[in-house]
Amino acid sequence: VMGLVSPSIGAIRFEVDGQETNLVGKSPEEVVEMGIVMVPEGRRLFPLLTVEENLTLGAYREAARKKINENLDFCFTTFPRLKERRKQQAGSLSGGEQQMVAVARALMSDPQVVLFDELSLGLAPAIVDDIYEKVQQINQAGVTCIVIEQDMKRALRVSNHVLVMLEGAIVLEGDPKDLNEDQVSSAYFGSEIGRASA
């Protein structure tokens, strides 16, 4: 989706601003300029830069550069702890705080779609709960949130729609209220039960 790897076949179709676009062949810069951003697995911060510097780097889109102060205020309202640590080097923060920086950096681009890759990886359960609460707030503010998550229970709890993929193909899809953990687990691990449910 982000243009770092291009598929050899098929298409990656996204609807942005009511217009469907095929993202295949688009560079990461073009994808971000369209309003699609990513919170990568492992956070990928600039550890020697301050929290505020990391956030400012997220304002890559032309529209976002004009609203840096407004978007910083939004990020600091969403994550008050980051405001307290705005001049602190990102690498000196706890894992949970670094994840907050990664999420806030994505928000600095004023996105329409945010891809969250393995948000809960390596974090304490209480921190994960807090991060997911923020993701739901971001979604309620009108931003489409796509969460890639291996914690099935959490994914079913926080999602509006679930897709289970196996080897690049969708093997199960539906409303989380209509799916149970057994169906999701079977699809995820490639058993016949999961394939039959799809």
Backbone as JSON, one array per atom type, in Angstrom:
{
  "sequence": "VMGLVSPSIGAIRFEVDGQETNLVGKSPEEVVEMGIVMVPEGRRLFPLLTVEENLTLGAYREAARKKINENLDFCFTTFPRLKERRKQQAGSLSGGEQQMVAVARALMSDPQVVLFDELSLGLAPAIVDDIYEKVQQINQAGVTCIVIEQDMKRALRVSNHVLVMLEGAIVLEGDPKDLNEDQVSSAYFGSEIGRASA",
  "N": [[0.82, -1.2, 0.0], [1.91, 1.27, 0.8], [3.81, 1.7, -1.11], [6.43, 0.84, -0.92], [7.06, -1.71, -1.7], [6.29, -3.2, -4.73], [3.59, -4.98, -6.11], [3.75, -7.88, -8.26], [1.62, -8.73, -9.72], [-1.87, -7.9, -10.08], [-3.85, -5.4, -8.29], [-3.87, -2.55, -6.11], [-6.35, -1.18, -4.66], [-7.69, 1.85, -3.55], [-10.04, 4.01, -2.08], [-10.09, 7.38, -2.04], [-11.09, 10.54, -1.05], [-13.5, 10.07, -2.33], [-12.77, 9.05, -4.75], [-11.67, 6.3, -6.57], [-8.52, 4.77, -6.6], [-5.71, 3.18, -8.06], [-3.0, 2.03, -6.39], [-0.7, 0.79, -7.18], [2.56, 1.12, -8.36], [2.83, 3.69, -7.5], [4.87, 6.0, -5.73], [6.18, 6.03, -2.32], [6.07, 8.7, -1.45], [4.09, 9.81, -3.1], [1.88, 8.32, -2.27], [1.62, 9.12, 0.42], [1.11, 11.83, 0.0], [-1.43, 11.62, -1.0], [-2.85, 11.25, 1.26], [-2.64, 8.92, 2.74], [-1.16, 7.21, 5.3], [1.31, 5.58, 7.43], [1.77, 3.81, 10.48], [4.49, 2.31, 11.42], [5.44, -1.13, 12.14], [7.36, -1.62, 15.02], [7.89, 1.03, 15.34], [10.0, 2.89, 14.38], [11.29, 5.45, 14.9], [13.17, 8.57, 14.99], [15.71, 8.36, 16.96], [17.56, 10.16, 18.17], [16.52, 12.63, 17.78], [14.25, 15.12, 19.09], [11.01, 14.64, 20.65], [9.2, 16.52, 19.59], [10.54, 17.24, 17.23], [10.49, 14.8, 15.84], [7.73, 14.6, 15.47], [7.21, 16.86, 13.88], [8.49, 16.14, 11.52], [6.64, 14.43, 10.5], [4.82, 15.99, 9.17], [4.64, 15.92, 6.28], [3.04, 16.16, 3.99], [1.9, 18.65, 1.69], [-0.38, 20.13, 2.42], [-0.41, 19.64, 5.16], [1.91, 20.86, 6.06], [1.22, 23.5, 6.19], [-0.28, 23.58, 8.43], [1.12, 23.01, 10.76], [1.41, 23.89, 13.5], [-1.24, 23.76, 14.41], [-1.76, 21.03, 14.05], [0.18, 19.96, 15.76], [-0.84, 20.84, 18.22], [-3.21, 19.31, 18.24], [-2.12, 16.72, 18.37], [-0.78, 16.86, 20.85], [-2.94, 17.25, 22.5], [-4.3, 14.88, 22.13], [-2.36, 13.07, 23.03], [-1.34, 13.8, 25.88], [0.96, 13.26, 27.44], [3.06, 13.41, 25.68], [3.32, 16.1, 25.23], [4.45, 16.96, 27.6], [6.93, 15.84, 27.28], [8.07, 16.96, 25.05], [10.55, 18.12, 24.37], [12.32, 16.16, 24.83], [14.63, 13.56, 23.91], [13.56, 11.18, 21.54], [14.45, 8.55, 21.63], [14.91, 8.09, 24.31], [12.54, 7.61, 25.54], [9.91, 5.57, 27.02], [8.72, 2.36, 25.79], [5.94, 2.47, 25.3], [5.5, 5.23, 25.21], [7.05, 5.85, 23.0], [5.55, 4.55, 21.06], [3.3, 6.17, 21.1], [4.42, 8.51, 20.05], [4.97, 7.6, 17.45], [2.37, 7.18, 16.46], [1.32, 9.77, 16.72], [3.05, 11.14, 15.0], [2.21, 10.17, 12.53], [-0.32, 11.31, 12.49], [0.32, 13.96, 12.18], [0.47, 14.44, 9.49], [-2.02, 15.04, 8.7], [-3.9, 12.99, 7.9], [-6.11, 10.96, 5.81], [-6.37, 8.27, 5.84], [-5.01, 5.86, 8.01], [-2.61, 3.4, 8.39], [-2.05, 0.95, 10.71], [0.48, -0.94, 11.91], [0.86, -3.77, 13.69], [0.33, -2.69, 16.37], [0.33, -3.42, 19.09], [2.68, -4.71, 19.64], [5.18, -5.8, 21.77], [4.4, -4.23, 23.95], [3.14, -3.34, 27.21], [0.04, -4.65, 28.55], [-1.73, -2.64, 29.66], [-0.81, -0.28, 28.48], [-1.26, -0.88, 25.81], [-4.06, -0.98, 25.78], [-4.6, 1.75, 26.22], [-3.45, 2.91, 23.92], [-5.05, 1.76, 21.91], [-7.49, 2.84, 22.58], [-7.04, 5.48, 21.88], [-6.75, 5.14, 19.12], [-9.37, 4.48, 18.44], [-10.58, 6.93, 19.03], [-9.35, 8.53, 17.12], [-10.39, 7.38, 14.81], [-13.1, 7.97, 15.22], [-12.96, 10.66, 14.83], [-13.02, 10.89, 12.14], [-11.05, 9.74, 10.58], [-9.99, 7.09, 8.59], [-9.07, 4.01, 9.87], [-6.85, 1.42, 9.53], [-6.03, -1.53, 10.89], [-3.45, -3.72, 11.4], [-3.19, -6.65, 12.97], [-2.22, -9.24, 15.17], [-3.33, -10.14, 17.5], [-6.1, -11.66, 18.04], [-8.41, -11.46, 19.71], [-8.37, -8.79, 20.53], [-8.49, -7.5, 18.04], [-11.04, -8.26, 17.13], [-12.53, -6.98, 19.06], [-12.17, -4.2, 18.7], [-12.69, -3.54, 16.08], [-14.54, -2.41, 13.15], [-14.88, -3.81, 10.9], [-13.65, -6.89, 9.69], [-10.89, -8.46, 8.15], [-9.33, -11.41, 7.25], [-6.24, -12.51, 6.26], [-4.4, -14.82, 4.28], [-1.42, -15.85, 3.05], [-1.44, -13.69, 1.24], [-4.05, -13.63, 0.27], [-7.51, -12.93, 0.82], [-9.19, -14.71, 3.22], [-11.23, -14.77, 4.99], [-13.9, -12.68, 5.87], [-15.79, -10.09, 7.37], [-18.34, -8.7, 9.59], [-17.28, -7.99, 12.85], [-19.04, -8.7, 14.88], [-20.36, -10.86, 13.9], [-18.51, -12.83, 13.72], [-16.51, -15.38, 15.26], [-13.85, -16.26, 17.57], [-12.87, -18.81, 16.94], [-13.49, -19.12, 14.21], [-11.94, -17.05, 13.1], [-9.38, -17.81, 13.94], [-9.1, -20.32, 12.68], [-9.18, -19.53, 9.99], [-6.95, -17.86, 9.92], [-4.84, -19.62, 10.43], [-5.07, -21.26, 8.28], [-6.75, -23.51, 8.16], [-9.23, -25.93, 7.1], [-11.72, -25.28, 8.14], [-11.69, -22.51, 8.42], [-11.47, -21.8, 5.72], [-13.87, -22.76, 4.7], [-15.66, -21.11, 6.03], [-15.24, -18.71, 4.83]],
  "CA": [[0.0, 0.0, 0.0], [2.73, 2.47, 0.95], [4.68, 1.88, -2.27], [7.8, 0.38, -0.69], [7.18, -2.91, -2.52], [5.22, -3.19, -5.73], [3.22, -6.36, -6.47], [4.01, -8.24, -9.65], [0.31, -8.86, -10.37], [-3.01, -7.38, -9.33], [-3.98, -3.98, -8.04], [-4.14, -2.13, -4.73], [-7.35, -0.13, -4.88], [-8.11, 2.64, -2.4], [-10.91, 5.14, -2.39], [-9.7, 8.56, -1.28], [-11.88, 11.69, -1.52], [-14.56, 9.59, -3.22], [-12.22, 8.61, -6.03], [-10.89, 5.07, -6.45], [-7.19, 4.87, -7.19], [-4.83, 2.03, -7.98], [-1.75, 2.51, -5.81], [0.45, 0.09, -7.75], [3.44, 1.99, -9.12], [2.97, 5.0, -6.86], [5.97, 6.06, -4.76], [5.71, 6.34, -0.96], [5.76, 10.13, -1.37], [2.79, 10.03, -3.74], [0.86, 7.71, -1.42], [1.45, 10.01, 1.57], [0.48, 13.07, -0.48], [-2.85, 11.31, -1.18], [-3.49, 11.2, 2.57], [-2.52, 7.58, 3.31], [0.1, 7.13, 6.05], [1.51, 4.32, 8.15], [2.49, 3.7, 11.75], [5.14, 1.03, 11.13], [5.82, -2.05, 13.21], [8.66, -1.26, 15.59], [7.85, 2.5, 15.53], [10.9, 3.56, 13.44], [11.49, 6.86, 15.22], [14.53, 9.11, 14.93], [15.94, 8.34, 18.41], [18.34, 11.3, 18.68], [15.72, 13.84, 17.64], [13.27, 15.28, 20.16], [9.63, 14.25, 20.34], [8.62, 17.53, 18.71], [11.19, 17.14, 15.92], [9.93, 13.61, 15.2], [6.37, 14.91, 15.04], [7.26, 17.83, 12.79], [8.86, 15.41, 10.31], [5.44, 13.79, 9.98], [4.04, 16.96, 8.37], [5.25, 15.86, 4.95], [2.11, 16.63, 2.95], [1.87, 20.1, 1.51], [-1.48, 20.68, 3.23], [-0.06, 19.52, 6.58], [2.97, 21.82, 6.39], [0.57, 24.78, 6.47], [-1.03, 23.46, 9.69], [2.0, 22.32, 11.72], [1.08, 24.24, 14.89], [-2.58, 23.22, 14.7], [-1.65, 19.57, 14.17], [0.92, 19.69, 17.0], [-1.8, 21.0, 19.32], [-4.09, 18.15, 18.22], [-1.35, 15.57, 18.86], [-0.52, 17.02, 22.27], [-4.22, 17.06, 23.19], [-4.57, 13.44, 22.06], [-1.35, 12.4, 23.85], [-0.79, 14.83, 26.78], [2.28, 12.88, 27.92], [4.06, 13.86, 24.7], [3.54, 17.54, 25.42], [5.39, 17.06, 28.72], [8.24, 15.34, 26.86], [8.28, 17.45, 23.68], [11.96, 18.46, 24.14], [13.11, 14.98, 25.2], [14.98, 12.7, 22.78], [12.59, 10.09, 21.37], [15.06, 7.28, 22.01], [14.96, 7.95, 25.76], [11.19, 7.37, 26.03], [9.49, 4.18, 27.2], [8.14, 1.78, 24.57], [4.59, 2.99, 25.11], [5.61, 6.63, 24.8], [7.54, 5.85, 21.62], [4.42, 4.21, 20.19], [2.49, 7.39, 21.01], [5.1, 9.4, 19.1], [4.78, 7.05, 16.11], [0.99, 7.45, 16.07], [1.17, 11.22, 16.56], [3.79, 11.54, 13.79], [1.32, 9.9, 11.39], [-1.41, 12.29, 12.53], [0.84, 15.26, 11.77], [0.3, 14.61, 8.05], [-3.43, 15.34, 8.45], [-4.25, 11.9, 6.98], [-7.47, 10.43, 5.67], [-6.26, 6.84, 6.14], [-3.8, 5.48, 8.73], [-2.36, 1.97, 8.52], [-1.34, 0.66, 11.97], [1.08, -2.26, 11.79], [1.24, -4.42, 14.95], [0.36, -1.66, 17.41], [0.52, -3.93, 20.45], [3.93, -5.47, 19.71], [6.16, -5.48, 22.81], [3.9, -3.26, 24.92], [2.36, -3.85, 28.35], [-1.4, -4.61, 28.24], [-2.36, -1.36, 30.01], [-0.4, 0.69, 27.45], [-1.96, -1.27, 24.59], [-5.44, -0.51, 25.94], [-4.6, 3.2, 26.04], [-3.17, 3.2, 22.5], [-6.22, 1.4, 21.12], [-8.53, 3.84, 22.87], [-6.7, 6.64, 21.04], [-7.06, 4.78, 17.73], [-10.81, 4.61, 18.28], [-10.86, 8.37, 19.0], [-8.89, 9.01, 15.8], [-11.39, 6.89, 13.86], [-14.33, 8.74, 15.43], [-12.72, 12.02, 14.31], [-13.2, 10.85, 10.7], [-9.91, 9.14, 9.89], [-10.11, 5.65, 8.41], [-7.96, 3.31, 10.53], [-6.68, 0.02, 9.15], [-5.15, -2.08, 11.92], [-2.92, -5.06, 11.16], [-3.03, -7.1, 14.36], [-2.28, -10.68, 15.35], [-4.13, -10.41, 18.7], [-7.46, -11.81, 17.5], [-9.42, -10.94, 20.63], [-8.36, -7.33, 20.46], [-8.94, -7.1, 16.71], [-12.5, -8.41, 17.09], [-13.14, -6.03, 20.0], [-12.05, -2.79, 18.32], [-12.9, -3.33, 14.65], [-15.86, -2.3, 12.52], [-14.88, -4.8, 9.83], [-12.47, -7.75, 9.84], [-10.39, -9.24, 7.02], [-8.24, -12.32, 7.6], [-5.49, -12.83, 5.04], [-3.47, -15.95, 4.32], [-0.58, -15.88, 1.85], [-1.83, -12.62, 0.32], [-5.45, -13.72, -0.16], [-8.52, -12.79, 1.88], [-9.83, -16.01, 3.44], [-12.39, -14.56, 5.84], [-14.24, -11.27, 5.94], [-17.11, -9.86, 7.93], [-18.58, -7.86, 10.76], [-16.76, -8.71, 14.01], [-20.13, -9.24, 15.7], [-20.81, -12.11, 13.29], [-17.4, -13.78, 13.69], [-15.98, -15.78, 16.56], [-12.4, -16.5, 17.58], [-12.56, -20.07, 16.25], [-13.51, -18.88, 12.77], [-10.79, -16.23, 12.76], [-8.18, -18.62, 14.15], [-9.05, -21.32, 11.62], [-8.82, -18.85, 8.75], [-5.59, -17.33, 10.07], [-3.87, -20.71, 10.35], [-5.24, -21.96, 7.02], [-7.46, -24.8, 8.25], [-10.4, -26.05, 6.23], [-12.87, -24.61, 8.76], [-11.6, -21.11, 8.05], [-11.74, -21.63, 4.28], [-15.3, -22.99, 4.5], [-16.38, -19.96, 6.57], [-15.06, -17.56, 3.94]],
  "C": [[0.86, 1.25, 0.0], [3.74, 2.66, -0.19], [6.12, 1.45, -2.06], [8.1, -0.88, -1.5], [6.02, -2.9, -3.49], [4.87, -4.63, -6.12], [3.47, -6.63, -7.94], [2.71, -8.43, -10.43], [-0.74, -8.2, -9.5], [-2.96, -5.87, -9.15], [-4.17, -3.75, -6.55], [-5.08, -0.94, -4.86], [-7.76, 0.52, -3.57], [-9.06, 3.71, -2.89], [-10.54, 6.29, -1.47], [-10.43, 9.75, -1.89], [-12.93, 11.26, -2.55], [-14.08, 9.11, -4.56], [-11.36, 7.37, -5.82], [-9.6, 5.2, -7.23], [-6.46, 3.55, -7.05], [-3.46, 2.53, -7.52], [-0.51, 1.83, -6.39], [1.25, 1.06, -8.62], [3.61, 3.37, -8.52], [4.11, 4.93, -5.83], [5.4, 6.32, -3.37], [5.31, 7.82, -0.81], [4.4, 10.44, -1.97], [1.65, 9.49, -2.88], [0.57, 8.62, -0.22], [0.74, 11.3, 1.14], [-1.02, 12.87, -0.72], [-3.59, 11.24, 0.15], [-3.49, 9.84, 3.23], [-1.16, 7.5, 4.0], [0.14, 5.85, 6.87], [2.22, 4.55, 9.47], [3.17, 2.34, 11.69], [5.36, 0.17, 12.38], [7.2, -1.65, 13.71], [8.88, 0.24, 15.69], [8.75, 3.3, 14.6], [11.03, 5.06, 13.67], [12.93, 7.27, 14.94], [14.96, 9.31, 16.38], [16.69, 9.54, 18.96], [17.61, 12.63, 18.52], [14.71, 13.91, 18.78], [11.91, 14.76, 19.69], [9.05, 15.23, 19.32], [9.24, 17.48, 17.31], [10.67, 15.92, 15.15], [8.53, 13.9, 14.67], [6.38, 15.84, 13.83], [7.64, 17.16, 11.47], [7.66, 14.69, 9.69], [4.6, 14.69, 9.1], [4.59, 17.05, 6.96], [4.33, 16.45, 3.88], [2.08, 18.15, 2.89], [0.8, 20.74, 2.38], [-1.12, 20.67, 4.71], [1.01, 20.52, 6.99], [2.39, 23.2, 6.74], [-0.13, 24.78, 7.82], [-0.18, 22.82, 10.79], [1.59, 22.63, 13.15], [-0.27, 23.68, 15.3], [-2.52, 21.71, 14.91], [-0.84, 19.16, 15.41], [-0.01, 19.8, 18.2], [-2.73, 19.8, 19.41], [-3.37, 16.93, 18.78], [-1.1, 15.66, 20.36], [-1.81, 16.92, 23.1], [-4.56, 15.58, 23.23], [-3.64, 12.65, 22.98], [-0.69, 13.42, 24.78], [0.62, 14.53, 27.29], [3.38, 13.37, 26.97], [4.33, 15.35, 24.83], [4.55, 17.77, 26.54], [6.81, 16.71, 28.29], [8.65, 15.88, 25.49], [9.74, 17.75, 23.37], [12.9, 17.3, 24.47], [13.43, 14.16, 23.94], [14.04, 11.5, 22.73], [13.15, 8.75, 21.83], [15.11, 7.05, 23.51], [13.59, 7.67, 26.37], [10.94, 5.88, 26.25], [8.9, 3.67, 25.89], [6.75, 2.32, 24.27], [4.6, 4.43, 24.64], [6.12, 6.73, 23.36], [6.41, 5.48, 20.64], [3.48, 5.4, 20.03], [3.09, 8.37, 20.01], [4.87, 8.91, 17.67], [3.37, 7.33, 15.59], [0.81, 8.94, 15.8], [1.89, 11.71, 15.31], [2.93, 11.29, 12.55], [0.19, 10.93, 11.34], [-0.97, 13.67, 12.07], [0.66, 15.5, 10.27], [-1.15, 14.92, 7.68], [-4.02, 14.28, 7.52], [-5.76, 11.65, 6.88], [-7.51, 8.96, 6.03], [-4.94, 6.61, 6.88], [-3.74, 3.96, 8.81], [-1.54, 1.76, 9.79], [-0.83, -0.77, 11.9], [1.54, -2.75, 13.15], [1.4, -3.4, 16.09], [0.74, -2.19, 18.79], [1.87, -4.61, 20.67], [4.86, -4.94, 20.8], [5.7, -4.5, 23.86], [3.11, -3.94, 26.03], [0.87, -3.71, 28.04], [-2.08, -3.28, 28.56], [-2.04, -0.29, 28.98], [-1.13, 0.4, 26.15], [-3.41, -0.8, 24.64], [-5.54, 0.98, 25.68], [-4.39, 3.57, 24.57], [-4.4, 2.89, 21.65], [-7.4, 2.34, 21.38], [-8.29, 5.09, 22.02], [-7.01, 6.37, 19.57], [-8.55, 4.92, 17.48], [-11.23, 6.08, 18.24], [-10.48, 8.96, 17.64], [-9.91, 8.62, 14.74], [-12.7, 7.69, 13.98], [-14.2, 10.18, 14.94], [-12.76, 12.04, 12.78], [-12.05, 10.28, 9.91], [-10.13, 7.63, 9.79], [-8.87, 4.99, 9.0], [-7.96, 1.85, 10.1], [-5.62, -0.55, 10.08], [-4.75, -3.5, 11.54], [-2.54, -5.59, 12.54], [-3.15, -8.61, 14.43], [-3.06, -11.08, 16.6], [-5.6, -10.44, 18.28], [-8.53, -11.23, 18.4], [-9.51, -9.43, 20.53], [-8.9, -6.85, 19.11], [-10.47, -7.19, 16.61], [-13.2, -7.38, 17.97], [-13.17, -4.6, 19.45], [-12.44, -2.51, 16.87], [-14.36, -3.12, 14.28], [-16.02, -3.35, 11.44], [-13.58, -5.59, 9.93], [-12.17, -8.45, 8.51], [-9.27, -10.14, 7.55], [-7.57, -12.72, 6.29], [-4.55, -14.0, 5.3], [-2.74, -15.97, 3.0], [-1.07, -14.89, 0.79], [-3.26, -12.65, -0.17], [-6.38, -13.57, 1.04], [-9.24, -14.12, 2.01], [-11.04, -15.91, 4.36], [-12.64, -13.07, 5.95], [-15.61, -11.14, 6.58], [-17.14, -8.88, 9.07], [-18.08, -8.62, 11.98], [-17.84, -9.29, 14.91], [-20.61, -10.59, 15.18], [-19.72, -13.18, 13.24], [-17.0, -14.16, 15.11], [-14.49, -16.1, 16.42], [-12.02, -17.77, 16.84], [-12.52, -19.88, 14.75], [-12.26, -18.1, 12.34], [-9.5, -17.03, 12.87], [-8.02, -19.66, 13.05], [-8.62, -20.7, 10.3], [-7.37, -18.4, 8.78], [-4.54, -18.44, 9.89], [-4.09, -21.62, 9.13], [-5.94, -23.29, 7.11], [-8.68, -24.78, 7.35], [-11.62, -25.34, 6.81], [-12.87, -23.13, 8.36], [-11.94, -20.89, 6.58], [-13.24, -21.81, 4.0], [-16.13, -21.79, 4.96], [-16.31, -18.78, 5.63], [-16.08, -17.62, 2.83]]
}
